């Protein structure tokens, strides 16, 4: 569980980006490459502590491989009956 505010912000940005990538047709391999690049940039910039980056990686990897996070949301539109 993530508790640091900055780490949570990075997690939210990552998961939003991953869902957007999924909706654009990217699959697990491409999303994993994106995640690796994001985490590498955090490590190089030393934006957050290394142990927090490891926790972020664990949580985000768990998010990627949970299929319920990428199910298509069926949006049904109610038909209006004017008669």
N, C-alpha and C positions, 0 to 999 in steps of 0.2 A: 504494500500500500504506500502510495506516495503522500508525503506530508509537507514537503517544502513547497512554498507558493510558486517559486520560479520553475521548479521541476514540473509542477502540475500544469503551469502555463505552456511549457514545452510539450507536455503530453497531449494537451488539448489541441495545440497546433498540429502536432504529428497525426493524431487520429482524424482530425478534420481533413487534412491533406490526403491521408490514406483512403478515406471514404470517397473523396472527390476523384482520386486516381482510379478507384474501383469503378465508379460510375462512368468514367471516360474510357474504360476498357482495359486498363492495366490489370495485371494479375499478380499473384503472390511473389513471383521472382522479381518483378520490377519494383514492387513495393518494398521488398526486403533490401534491394539495392539503394533505394531512396532513403530508407531508414539507416542503413550503414553510413551513407554519406552525411546525413544529418548528425548522427552520433559522432562521427569523426570530426566534423566541424566544431561540435561542442567540446570535444577533447582538446583539439588544437587551440581553440580560443580560450580554453579554461574558464568558460562562462559559468559553469557550476562544478561542484566537487566531483571527482572521479567516481566515488561510491554512489553518488546520486545519478550519474550517467549510467552506471551499471543497473541500478534499479529501474531507471527509465527504459533502458533496453529490454529488461525482463518484462516489464508491464506492456510495452508496446508490441513486443513479439507475441505475447499472449493474446493481445488484441487482434493482431493480424491473423493468427491461426484459429480464431473463434469465428466460425462461419455465420453465426447469428448477427455479427456486426455488419455484414455485407449483403444481407438479404434485401431484395428489392421491396420497397415499401409500396404496397398497392394503394393507390389513391383513387378511391371511388368518388365519383361526382354524383351527387343526388340529382335525379332528373326532376324537373319541376313540371307538375301536371297542371296546366292552365284550364282544364275543362272540368 
